[in-house]
Amino acid sequence: MLYLSFLWHMHQPYYKNLLTGEVYLPWVRLHGIKDYLDMLIILEKYPKIKANFNLVPSLIDQLEDYREGKVKDIYLEISRKDAEELSLEEKIFILTKFFTLNWENMLKIYPRYHELLIKRGESLNQRSLSQALKIFTSQDFRDLQVWFNLSWFDPYFKENIPEIRELIKKGRKFTEEEKNLVLDKQIEILKQILPKYKEMQEKGQIEVSVSPYYHPIMPLLLDSDSAKEALPLIKLPSYRIQFPEDLSWQIDSAVKNYEKQFGKKPEGIWPSEGSVSEAILPFIIKSGFNWIATDEEILWRSLKKPKSEELLYQVYFLERKEGNLNIIFRDHILSDLIGFVYHRWDYKEAVEDFLKRIKKIKEVLPKNKNYLIPVILDGENAWEYYPRDGWDFLSYLYERISQEKEILTITISEFIKENPPREKIDRLFAGSWINGNFSIWIGDEEKNLSWDYLYRTRKSLIEFLKENPQIKDSEEAKLSWQNIYIAEGSDWNWWYGPEHISENNEEFDKIYRMHLANVYIILGREVPDFLKIPILTQRLSKYLLPTALINPEIDGKITNYYEWVGAGILDLTKVGTSMHKVTSLVKKLWFGFNLENIFLRLDLDIPEEKKGIRLVINLFPKEAKLEIPVEKSSSLLVRTWQKQKDTWCEFPLPNKASFIKILEIKFNYLNLGIGHGEEIRINLVIKENEHILEEIPPQGALKIRLPNPDYEAWQWSAI
């Protein structure tokens, strides 16, 4: 029999200032009314379906704070403020922050909200902000306060809470009373979340697992040198991180938090970001866990065997002197299809594709035993990219699986109990779910600096407590350590470095440094200057450069999440300021290279009525150009010209392009006389007949330095 086990990971970093009670970002509250409860409501409609949910204690604590009224949520307080009494600063805050959501699925579907966006301006800069302040009325601000909070409700609540349903229907000219009703309904929903998880676990339809308390990358917290196992040349922080006591606290405190919530010990732990190493196993075993999970890349690097379905879809055991531990490995293709790909598809086609893949897996597996396919991914952030918050997709997915006789869903602990593992792994490779390494959290200048700041602050705390042993067990000391543990969370370094950009990067930087600064404030010491300066450096405002060699399959599809990891990105929705968004035929341009080819990927939104569209790629200073028709085909004609003595000459080169869901292009730069290490500039023009529809980038060109043969080694050794 083939079993399927979904594990939905629910997590938020700790946004609360422990000294003031202020919450600087609203994502616990807003995802609470959009994702945490509705995932259970959907599942409950399909009693044949079982699932696993992973709740991080830092999220649980913040949900409890809302339930008990212990927070001062800045966004919530400004939302409650009477629109007639808003200060200039508060108006700027609302105009700047209250459009921070998915525009396509959560804003443009509501005419009044879209109208307010247009009135403010889709591209926000000092000039448009000043203009908006002049023309926005008190009613406009009140409607914006309501719509920002209203749009985050899950479709279930929009349809089943009568007051919310009626306000959506009304659409505009809201009153202060109606606004406060919306905010009160949010808190009512938040109060239901944790009791519902306990109820459904006790019924047996779900299993709830846990992560270390504040979501640290455990192998790095134990020893930052563990990053070298996957990346031997990676540049590490100035100070070596070795905090075994902190790792014990993060794990043991998570167990205690779980027992408090659910009345029993957890069976499983999802290590933050699937990050594991051999060295962390004793800590997990001693805490009494039965199973852990990570990504399949760790399996292949641990076994050092050829990949196969039979090896992937089984449970292994880790036999160590401290005891035994079971381990499963996520199918990263199936998991990433749900997380990153299927939201672009018709939901029924997506579900049928998912089931087709599972059935193909079943066909190649031996028939003499049971197998488990673990599908593990973020249970909250993916859904805002789906229409109707993923309701249609998830409902149809659960419905179709319920109809299948040869595919059963199961909780992880149930499968392990019924199918004790036979195979063991002698040594576990150190890595995470992303590329099997830790480069998202260490190795970059900003990331390393944040580790150094953590080290210096922690060292100052230890030295202070040694000098003042009488306060070692005081509330002040405990609060100081709590700020250290919070700062050890993975999310801060997720946003440092070039890989991830959001409109909240600056806030994440401030919150991280705030937690560290609080240690000094609690102890009555002056906050050092280094914590007053942003770690976040000024980045290229237009694009991120490639960070690794890539070799994507040119099939016009997102074959898997990883094939474009390491590419440079130009986000056309963010060109300009961090809040700048424009209407563009091209949403994103991805660009990268290997030692022979340049690869381009365009995420396009071409209206059906537009015909005769073509893409022209201009290369400088070699004066070459490529022309490609923009039409749906797995194999597009790529015409290539190069200028010779002031004449454009066409060359029949074996370049390749494909456009099914995305437009992917590959061309050999060596054939154009462009050598390793050379800097080139690329400009793209989209034309309809001879009419220019769009230039990418809007001004100038992308500057790219092509790799030398030792490029990847240099990337990790360069200062």
C-alpha positions in Angstrom: 0.0 0.0 0.0 1.2 3.5 -0.8 0.6 6.1 2.0 0.7 9.9 1.7 1.6 12.1 4.6 1.1 15.9 4.4 3.0 18.0 6.9 1.9 21.7 6.9 4.5 23.8 8.7 3.1 26.9 10.5 5.6 29.4 11.7 6.2 33.1 12.4 9.2 34.7 14.0 8.8 36.6 17.3 7.7 40.1 16.4 7.0 41.3 20.0 9.3 43.7 21.9 9.5 42.0 25.3 10.2 45.3 27.0 7.3 47.3 25.6 4.8 44.6 24.5 4.6 46.2 21.1 4.2 44.0 18.0 5.9 45.5 15.0 4.5 43.4 12.2 0.9 42.0 11.9 1.6 38.6 10.3 0.6 36.4 13.2 -2.8 38.1 13.4 -3.4 38.3 9.6 -2.3 34.7 8.8 -4.3 33.7 11.8 -7.5 34.8 10.1 -6.4 33.5 6.8 -4.5 30.2 7.2 -4.1 28.7 10.7 -7.8 27.9 11.3 -9.1 27.4 7.8 -6.5 24.6 7.1 -8.3 22.6 9.8 -11.8 23.6 8.6 -11.0 22.4 5.1 -9.6 19.1 6.4 -12.5 18.5 8.7 -14.8 18.3 5.7 -12.9 15.2 4.5 -12.8 12.7 7.4 -10.9 10.1 5.3 -8.0 12.5 5.0 -5.3 12.6 7.8 -2.6 15.2 8.0 0.3 16.5 10.1 0.7 20.1 11.3 3.9 21.5 12.7 3.4 24.4 15.1 6.4 26.4 16.2 6.3 27.6 19.8 7.2 31.2 18.9 3.9 31.2 16.9 2.0 29.6 19.7 3.1 32.2 22.2 2.0 35.0 19.9 -1.4 33.4 19.3 -1.8 33.1 23.0 -0.9 36.8 23.5 -3.7 37.8 21.1 -6.1 35.4 22.8 -5.3 36.9 26.2 -5.1 40.5 25.0 -1.4 40.9 25.9 -0.2 42.6 22.7 0.1 46.1 21.4 -0.1 45.4 17.7 0.9 48.6 16.0 -1.0 47.8 12.8 -4.1 46.9 14.9 -4.0 50.1 16.9 -3.7 52.3 13.8 -6.5 50.3 12.3 -8.7 51.1 15.3 -7.8 54.8 15.3 -10.8 57.0 14.2 -10.0 58.1 10.6 -11.0 61.6 11.5 -8.3 61.7 14.2 -5.3 60.2 12.3 -2.1 62.1 12.5 0.1 62.9 9.5 2.5 60.1 10.6 -0.3 57.6 10.9 -1.7 58.5 7.5 1.7 58.0 5.9 1.9 54.6 7.7 -1.5 53.5 6.3 -0.8 54.7 2.8 2.6 52.9 2.9 1.7 49.7 4.7 -2.0 48.9 4.1 -1.4 47.7 0.5 1.1 45.0 1.6 -0.6 41.9 0.3 -1.0 39.9 -2.9 -2.6 42.4 -5.2 -4.0 40.0 -7.7 -5.8 37.6 -5.3 -6.5 39.8 -2.3 -6.8 43.4 -3.6 -7.8 43.8 -7.2 -10.8 41.4 -6.8 -12.4 44.1 -4.6 -13.3 47.3 -6.7 -13.2 49.8 -3.8 -9.8 48.5 -2.6 -8.4 48.6 -6.1 -9.8 52.1 -6.5 -7.9 53.2 -3.4 -4.7 51.7 -4.7 -5.1 53.6 -8.0 -5.9 56.8 -6.1 -2.7 56.3 -4.0 -0.7 55.2 -7.0 0.7 51.8 -7.7 4.2 53.3 -7.8 4.8 54.8 -4.4 7.4 57.5 -4.1 7.7 60.9 -2.3 5.8 62.7 -5.0 2.9 60.2 -5.2 2.7 60.0 -1.4 2.5 63.7 -1.1 -0.3 63.8 -3.7 -2.2 61.0 -2.0 -2.1 62.8 1.3 -3.8 65.8 -0.3 -6.6 63.9 -2.1 -7.4 61.1 0.4 -10.4 62.0 2.5 -11.2 60.7 6.0 -13.6 58.3 4.4 -10.9 57.0 2.0 -8.6 56.3 5.0 -11.4 54.6 6.9 -12.3 52.4 3.9 -8.6 51.6 3.5 -8.3 50.6 7.2 -11.3 48.3 6.7 -10.2 46.7 3.4 -6.7 45.9 4.5 -8.1 44.0 7.5 -11.1 42.6 5.6 -9.2 41.2 2.7 -7.1 39.0 4.9 -10.0 36.9 6.1 -10.1 33.4 4.6 -12.9 32.8 2.1 -14.6 30.6 4.6 -15.1 33.4 7.0 -16.0 35.9 4.3 -18.8 33.5 3.3 -19.9 32.2 6.6 -19.7 35.2 9.0 -22.8 37.2 8.1 -21.4 40.6 9.2 -18.2 40.1 7.2 -20.2 38.9 4.2 -22.4 42.0 4.3 -19.5 44.4 4.7 -17.8 42.9 1.6 -21.1 43.3 -0.3 -21.4 46.9 0.9 -17.8 47.7 -0.3 -17.4 51.3 0.7 -18.4 54.2 3.0 -17.7 52.1 6.1 -18.4 53.4 9.6 -16.2 53.4 12.6 -18.5 50.8 14.2 -18.2 48.5 11.2 -14.5 48.9 11.2 -14.3 47.8 14.8 -16.6 44.9 14.1 -14.1 43.6 11.6 -11.2 43.9 14.0 -13.2 42.2 16.8 -14.1 39.3 14.5 -10.3 38.9 13.9 -9.7 38.4 17.6 -12.6 36.0 17.9 -11.0 33.8 15.2 -7.6 33.9 16.8 -9.0 32.6 20.0 -10.3 29.4 18.3 -7.0 28.4 16.6 -5.1 26.5 19.3 -8.1 24.8 20.9 -9.1 23.5 17.4 -5.6 21.9 16.9 -5.9 20.1 20.2 -9.5 19.0 19.4 -8.6 17.5 16.0 -5.4 15.8 17.3 -7.4 14.2 20.1 -9.9 13.0 17.4 -7.0 11.4 15.5 -7.4 13.2 12.2 -4.2 15.2 12.7 -0.9 14.9 14.4 0.8 18.0 15.7 4.6 18.1 15.7 7.0 20.9 16.9 10.1 22.8 16.0 12.8 24.2 18.3 11.3 27.1 20.2 12.4 30.2 18.2 13.1 28.3 15.0 17.0 28.3 15.1 19.1 26.5 12.5 20.1 23.8 15.0 23.4 22.6 13.3 24.7 26.2 13.0 23.7 27.0 16.6 25.6 24.0 17.8 28.6 24.7 15.6 28.8 27.2 12.7 31.6 25.1 11.2 28.9 22.5 10.2 28.2 24.7 7.2 31.6 23.5 5.7 30.3 20.0 5.3 28.3 21.0 2.2 30.3 24.1 1.3 34.0 23.6 2.3 35.0 27.1 1.0 32.2 29.0 2.5 33.2 32.2 4.4 32.1 32.0 8.0 31.5 34.7 10.6 34.4 36.2 12.5 33.4 34.3 15.7 32.8 30.5 15.7 29.3 29.8 17.0 29.2 26.9 19.5 26.1 27.2 21.8 25.2 23.7 22.9 23.4 25.0 26.0 21.2 27.2 23.9 20.3 24.3 21.6 19.3 22.3 24.6 17.1 25.1 25.8 15.5 25.6 22.3 14.6 21.9 22.1 13.6 21.2 25.7 11.5 24.4 26.1 9.7 23.5 22.9 8.7 20.1 24.4 7.5 21.8 27.6 5.4 24.3 25.5 3.9 21.5 23.6 3.0 19.6 26.8 1.3 22.7 28.1 -0.8 23.1 25.0 -1.6 19.5 24.1 -1.3 17.6 27.4 1.3 15.1 26.2 4.8 15.0 24.7 5.3 15.5 21.0 6.2 12.5 18.9 7.9 14.4 16.0 10.0 17.4 15.4 10.5 19.3 12.1 14.0 20.8 12.5 13.8 24.5 11.4 14.1 24.6 7.6 14.7 20.8 7.6 18.2 21.6 8.9 20.0 18.6 10.4 23.4 17.3 11.2 24.9 14.3 12.9 25.9 16.4 15.9 22.4 17.5 16.8 21.0 14.0 17.0 21.9 13.4 20.7 20.0 16.5 21.7 16.9 15.4 19.9 17.1 11.8 21.1 17.6 12.9 24.8 14.4 15.0 24.5 12.3 12.0 23.8 11.3 12.5 20.1 10.3 9.5 18.1 10.9 11.0 14.6 12.4 13.8 12.7 12.0 14.9 9.0 14.2 16.6 6.5 14.7 16.9 2.8 15.5 14.1 0.3 18.7 15.8 -0.6 20.1 14.9 2.8 19.2 11.3 2.2 21.1 11.1 -1.0 24.2 12.7 0.5 24.0 10.5 3.6 23.5 7.2 1.8 25.8 8.0 -1.1 23.8 5.7 -3.3 22.0 6.2 -6.6 18.6 7.8 -6.2 15.5 5.5 -6.3 11.9 5.7 -5.3 12.3 2.6 -3.1 15.0 4.3 -1.1 13.2 7.6 -0.8 9.7 6.5 0.3 10.6 4.6 3.5 11.4 5.4 7.1 14.9 5.0 8.3 16.2 4.7 11.9 19.2 6.4 13.4 20.8 4.1 16.0 23.1 6.1 18.3 24.5 5.5 21.7 22.0 8.0 23.2 19.1 5.9 21.7 17.2 5.4 18.5 15.4 8.0 16.3 13.3 7.5 13.2 13.7 9.8 10.2 11.7 10.5 7.0 12.6 12.5 3.9 10.3 14.9 2.1 9.7 14.5 -1.6 10.9 17.9 -2.7 9.4 17.9 -6.2 5.9 17.1 -5.0 6.2 19.5 -2.0 7.5 22.3 -4.2 4.9 21.8 -6.8 2.3 22.7 -4.2 4.4 25.4 -2.7 5.6 27.2 -5.8 4.0 25.9 -9.0 0.4 24.8 -8.9 -1.0 28.2 -8.0 -0.4 29.1 -11.7 -2.5 26.2 -12.9 -6.2 25.5 -13.0 -6.8 23.8 -9.7 -8.3 20.6 -11.1 -5.5 20.2 -13.6 -3.0 20.7 -10.7 -4.6 18.1 -8.5 -4.8 15.6 -11.4 -1.2 16.2 -12.2 -0.3 15.6 -8.5 -2.2 12.3 -8.4 -0.8 11.2 -11.7 2.7 11.7 -10.3 1.9 9.7 -7.2 0.4 6.8 -9.3 3.6 6.7 -11.4 5.6 6.4 -8.2 3.4 3.6 -7.1 3.9 1.7 -10.4 7.7 1.5 -9.9 7.7 0.6 -6.2 8.0 -3.1 -5.1 4.7 -4.6 -4.0 6.0 -6.4 -0.9 5.8 -3.6 1.6 4.2 -0.3 2.5 5.7 3.0 1.4 5.3 6.6 2.6 5.5 9.7 0.5 6.1 12.8 2.8 4.9 16.0 1.3 6.2 18.8 3.6 5.9 22.5 3.0 4.9 25.9 4.4 1.3 25.8 5.4 0.5 29.5 5.3 2.5 31.6 2.8 1.8 29.6 -0.3 -2.0 30.2 -0.3 -2.1 33.9 -1.0 -0.7 33.1 -4.5 -3.7 30.7 -5.1 -7.1 32.0 -6.1 -9.5 31.9 -3.1 -6.6 31.3 -0.7 -6.1 27.7 -2.0 -9.6 26.6 -1.0 -10.5 25.2 -4.4 -7.2 23.4 -4.8 -7.1 21.9 -1.3 -10.8 20.9 -1.3 -10.4 19.1 -4.7 -7.1 17.6 -3.6 -8.7 16.1 -0.5 -11.8 15.0 -2.4 -9.9 13.2 -5.0 -7.6 11.5 -2.6 -10.7 10.4 -0.6 -11.9 8.6 -3.7 -8.7 6.7 -4.3 -8.6 3.1 -3.0 -4.8 2.5 -3.4 -3.6 5.8 -1.9 -4.2 6.5 1.8 -3.3 9.5 3.9 -1.8 8.8 7.4 -0.1 10.6 10.2 3.7 10.1 10.4 3.6 8.5 13.9 0.9 6.1 12.8 2.9 5.0 9.8 6.0 4.4 11.8 4.1 2.4 14.5 2.5 0.2 11.8 5.7 -0.1 9.7 8.8 -0.1 11.9 11.9 0.9 9.8 14.3 -1.8 8.6 17.0 0.3 7.1 19.4 2.6 9.1 21.6 5.5 8.3 25.1 5.4 9.9 25.8 9.1 9.5 23.5 12.0 8.7 24.8 14.7 6.3 24.6 18.3 7.5 22.3 20.4 5.4 18.8 21.9 4.9 15.9 21.6 2.5 17.3 24.3 0.3 20.1 22.9 -1.9 21.2 20.6 0.9 23.3 23.3 2.6 23.0 26.3 5.0 23.9 29.2 2.6 20.6 30.9 3.1 21.6 31.5 6.7 25.3 31.9 6.7 28.2 32.8 4.4 27.0 36.2 3.1 28.5 39.4 4.5 25.2 40.5 6.1 24.4 37.0 7.5 27.8 36.7 9.0 27.6 40.1 10.5 24.3 39.2 12.2 26.0 36.0 13.7 28.8 38.2 14.9 26.4 40.6 16.6 24.7 37.6 18.3 28.0 36.3 19.5 29.1 39.6 20.9 25.8 40.3 22.7 25.7 36.8 24.2 29.3 37.1 25.3 28.5 40.5 27.0 25.6 38.9 28.8 27.7 36.0 30.1 30.5 38.3 31.3 28.0 40.6 33.0 26.4 37.6 34.9 29.9 36.4 35.9 30.6 39.8 37.4 27.2 39.9 39.1 26.5 36.4 40.2 23.7 37.5 42.5 21.4 38.2 39.5 22.2 34.9 37.7 18.7 33.5 38.4 16.8 36.8 38.4 13.9 37.7 36.1 16.2 40.2 34.4 18.7 37.5 33.6 15.9 35.2 32.3 14.5 38.0 30.1 17.9 38.8 28.7 18.4 35.2 27.8 15.0 35.1 26.2 16.0 37.9 23.9 19.2 36.0 22.9 17.1 32.9 22.1 14.7 34.9 20.0 17.7 36.4 18.1 18.9 32.9 17.3 15.8 32.3 15.1 16.4 31.5 11.4 14.1 34.2 10.0 16.4 37.2 10.6 19.2 35.7 8.4 16.6 34.6 5.8 16.1 38.2 5.0 19.7 39.2 5.1 21.8 38.7 1.9 20.7 38.8 -1.7 18.3 35.8 -1.9 15.1 37.2 -0.5 13.4 40.6 -0.8 10.2 41.9 0.8 8.7 45.2 1.7 9.5 44.4 5.3 13.3 43.8 5.0 14.1 46.9 7.0 11.6 46.0 9.7 13.1 42.6 10.1 16.6 44.2 10.5 15.3 46.6 13.1 13.4 43.9 15.0 16.5 41.6 15.1 18.8 44.4 16.4 16.0 45.4 18.9 16.1 42.0 20.5 19.8 42.2 20.9 19.7 45.8 22.2 17.1 44.7 24.8 19.8 42.6 26.4 21.8 45.6 27.2 18.8 47.7 28.2 17.6 45.0 30.7 21.0 44.9 32.3 21.1 48.7 32.6 24.0 49.0 30.2 24.5 51.3 27.2 23.5 49.8 23.9 26.7 49.5 21.8 26.9 51.6 18.6 27.1 48.5 16.3 23.5 47.7 17.2 22.3 51.1 16.2 23.5 50.7 12.6 21.5 48.6 10.1 23.0 45.3 9.1 21.0 45.6 5.9 23.2 47.3 3.3 22.0 49.4 0.4 21.4 46.9 -2.4 21.0 47.3 -6.1 17.5 48.6 -6.4 16.9 47.0 -9.8 18.2 43.5 -9.7 20.0 40.7 -7.8 23.0 39.2 -9.5 23.6 35.5 -10.1 25.2 33.6 -7.2 25.8 30.1 -8.7 26.1 28.3 -12.0 22.8 26.9 -13.2 21.6 24.5 -15.9 17.8 24.6 -16.1 15.8 22.4 -18.5 14.5 24.6 -21.4 10.9 23.2 -21.5 8.8 26.3 -20.8 7.7 24.9 -17.5 8.9 25.3 -13.9 10.2 21.8 -13.8 11.3 22.1 -10.2 12.0 24.9 -7.7 15.7 24.4 -7.7 16.6 24.7 -11.4 16.6 28.6 -11.2 18.1 28.8 -7.7 21.3 30.8 -8.0 20.0 32.9 -10.9 19.8 36.7 -10.8 16.4 38.2 -10.6 14.9 41.4 -11.8 11.5 41.9 -10.2 9.5 44.2 -12.5 6.9 44.7 -9.7 9.5 46.2 -7.5 11.6 48.4 -9.8 12.2 51.7 -8.0 11.6 52.0 -4.3 10.9 48.9 -2.2 7.1 49.6 -2.6 7.3 50.3 -6.3 4.9 48.2 -8.4 4.0 48.6 -12.0 1.7 46.9 -14.5 4.1 44.9 -16.7 3.9 42.2 -19.3 6.9 40.7 -17.7 6.5 40.2 -13.9 10.0 38.8 -13.3 13.2 38.2 -15.4 15.5 35.5 -14.2 19.0 35.4 -15.6 22.0 33.1 -15.1 24.8 31.2 -16.7 27.1 28.2 -16.7 30.5 27.9 -18.4 29.0 27.9 -21.9 25.5 29.3 -21.9 23.4 32.2 -20.7 19.9 31.4 -19.5 16.9 33.7 -19.4 13.5 33.1 -17.9 10.6 35.5 -18.3 7.4 35.2 -16.2 5.0 36.7 -18.7 1.4 37.9 -18.6 0.5 38.5 -22.3 -3.1 39.4 -23.0 -4.8 36.9 -25.4 -5.8 39.7 -27.8 -2.1 40.6 -28.5 -0.8 38.9 -31.6 2.6 39.0 -33.4 4.5 39.5 -30.2 8.3 38.9 -30.3 11.2 39.3 -28.0 14.5 40.9 -29.0 17.5 40.3 -26.8 20.3 42.9 -27.4 23.9 42.1 -26.2 26.7 44.6 -25.8 29.5 45.4 -26.4 29.7 42.5 -28.9 26.7 43.9 -30.8 24.7 40.7 -31.1 20.9 40.2 -30.9 18.5 37.3 -30.7 14.8 37.3 -31.8 12.2 34.9 -30.6 8.4 34.8 -31.3 6.4 34.9 -28.1 3.9 32.2 -28.7 3.0 28.9 -26.9 5.3 26.2 -28.1 7.8 23.7 -26.7 10.3 24.7 -29.3 10.6 28.2 -30.6 12.7 29.5 -33.4 15.7 31.5 -32.1 17.2 33.8 -34.8 20.6 35.1 -34.0 22.5 38.1 -35.6 25.9 39.7 -35.0 27.2 42.9 -36.4 30.2 42.6 -38.7 31.6 45.7 -40.3 28.4 47.7 -39.7 26.2 44.9 -41.2 23.9 42.6 -39.3 24.7 39.0 -40.3 22.4 36.1 -39.3 24.0 32.9 -37.9 22.2 29.5 -37.6 23.3 28.7 -34.1 21.7 25.9 -31.9 20.1 28.2 -29.3 16.9 27.1 -27.7 13.6 28.6 -26.4 10.4 27.3 -25.1 7.1 28.9 -23.9 4.4 26.8 -22.1 3.9 28.4 -18.7 7.0 30.6 -18.7 9.4 31.6 -21.5 12.8 30.0 -21.1 15.8 30.7 -23.3 19.3 29.3 -23.6 22.1 30.6 -25.9 25.8 29.8 -26.1 27.8 33.0 -25.5 31.1 31.4 -26.5 29.7 31.0 -30.1 29.2 34.8 -30.1 32.8 35.4 -29.3 32.1 36.3 -25.6 34.7 34.8 -23.3 34.9 33.7 -19.7 35.2 36.6 -17.2 33.9 39.2 -19.7 31.3 41.8 -18.6 28.3 42.1 -20.9 25.2 44.2 -20.9 21.8 42.8 -21.8 18.7 44.7 -22.9 15.4 43.0 -23.8 12.6 44.6 -25.9 9.1 43.2 -26.3 7.5 44.3 -29.6 4.1 44.0 -31.2 5.0 44.1 -34.9 7.3 47.2 -34.8 5.7 48.8 -31.8 7.7 48.6 -28.6 5.5 47.4 -25.7 8.1 47.1 -23.0 11.9 47.4 -22.4 13.6 45.3 -19.7 15.0 46.8 -17.6 12.9 50.0 -18.2 16.1 52.0 -18.4 19.6 50.9 -19.3 20.7 47.3 -19.3 21.6 44.4 -17.0 25.3 44.2 -16.4 26.6 40.7 -16.0 30.1 39.4 -15.6 30.4 35.9 -17.0 32.0 33.2 -15.0 35.6 32.0 -15.0 36.2 28.2 -14.8 36.8 28.6 -11.0 33.7 30.7 -10.5 31.9 28.7 -7.8 35.1 28.2 -5.7 35.7 31.9 -6.0 32.2 32.8 -5.0 32.6 31.1 -1.6 36.2 32.3 -0.9 35.8 35.9 -2.0 35.7 38.6 0.6 
